[in-house]
Amino acid sequence: MSKAVRHGVLLPLAVTAITGFLLLSSGCERQTESPAVAEGSPAADTGTVINGAVADALSNQFWQAGQTQVIDAQAAADALGRAVTTLLESPTEDHLEAAKLAWLDAHRELSASLPYIEVAFAPADLHQQGEELLLALNSWPAQAGYLDTVPGYSTSGIVNDTAIELTLANLRKQHRLTAHEEASTGFHALEVMLWGPTSERTADQFEAASGGEHPEAQAANRRRELTRLITQGIGEDIQRLASRWPLNANDLSQRFLAQAPVSRLQTVRNAHVQLLRDEVLPRIPESSESDVESSLAADSKQALLAILRTLQESWLPENGSGGLADLLLDQPQADALTQAFAELEARLLKMEDPFELADPAELQRSRDQVEVITGLISGETRVPAQEQDMTPVSLTSPSN
């Protein structure tokens, strides 16, 4: 008989039969946030009382995992900075390719950090800071013509607008100045610079020009400086985030750990639900005509998978225990969540990247599966126990 697998444990095929039920359930109207869970109270009405000591250990483990991931993102951003510096010092096709590969690695590491970043900036007075950080780092889509020359517009973009002094402070002021797609900082602005507005960037376009005040020479030199400054901004923003994360920083970590242990877990749950609704779902376009996150770098799918894998590891660790699902979900919900993650990953891996090339029907199925995962993580989607999991009840009358 066919089986599904949860961390090396075989699950009955009956678990896979709940998909239709979940799709119906996840379409119901939801509250914005799940109600808080107090110490010693059931989680998501599962009847399971959360042990405060276990919740404390798990929430500390979650925060430490976030620190490790943010450090990885910082290391990848540093590597990206070195690769871009090398490209600008010696513009060869090999160095351009190396810079692109470094961009892909750093972008995926940032994506994998998002489930932790969402939790870190969950407090109401920190939420705006979190939004500003992510808009600076990862605003998308990025309008190529806002940054560089595009076909038919030989003088477009910041590289041709000599009225804009090229400093990082000015780029931050120009970022999303009059429209959300006017990105002048972050990964997607750098994506435009490295891949080019039409994905036809060549290394010689980063050559230093000696033509003085000639417009083409100025544009070439400004392209180099703009690329350098955008890369510098990415490194600075991630470094500042990393410096606020450690337990001794008395900043983000202390705000999280000041909560009661069970409240920390509920903060994580609420933040992950918000991330799925506001970040993950919009990354899967409703049609092939929609914007995609990394169309030039063809990285939309891999960036999304990086987010989902962090979520899955938080809820359903590979070792099979010690995840959020153990404390916040009942067993049928946990089994269904395992199946939903597996099905979504399998579907995404088969799809085109970027998503604009994918079959619209597959895009919709992927969106439906994100809704399923959201309903399960929130605890709002209930899953009936399978017959083989039920304890038999004797109907024999006691003897008189």
Order of alpha helices (4+ residues) and beta strands (2+ residues): beta-beta-alpha-alpha-alpha-alpha-alpha-alpha-alpha-alpha-alpha-alpha-alpha-alpha-alpha-alpha
